Amino acid sequence: MSERAVSDVTSGDVLDGHVSEWHSEEGWGVLVTPTLPGGVWAHHSAVEAEGFRALTAGEAVTFSVEGADQDRFRWRVVRIWPSAPEPLPGDRGSAGGPGYSSSLDITFDT
């Protein structure tokens, strides 16, 4: 997503950033993005994952926001999900676009 001025951001906008800090014991953390200086407050319930919902400092994420007065933050996360992995170099996928490739060979002794 291209960078925008803070005044252009509205509730529900989707942004890319990373986890600055995460407090698993307390269930909250802070995400950062150049679009919203000062950080964005996040609660574990906004993480789109099965089971225990936690993030790791430095993890790349995509998230939607809403304006809020949450602790010292002007923005609060509505939804968080891991950012898509980077495509493999030179891999164009079956449709000619970016794609991903993986293989696994298993040999059993009989």
Summary of the structure (lengths in Angstrom):
residues: 110
radius of gyration: 17.8
end to end distance: 52.5
largest distance: 66.5
contacts: 244
relative contact order: 0.20
helix: 5%
strand: 37%
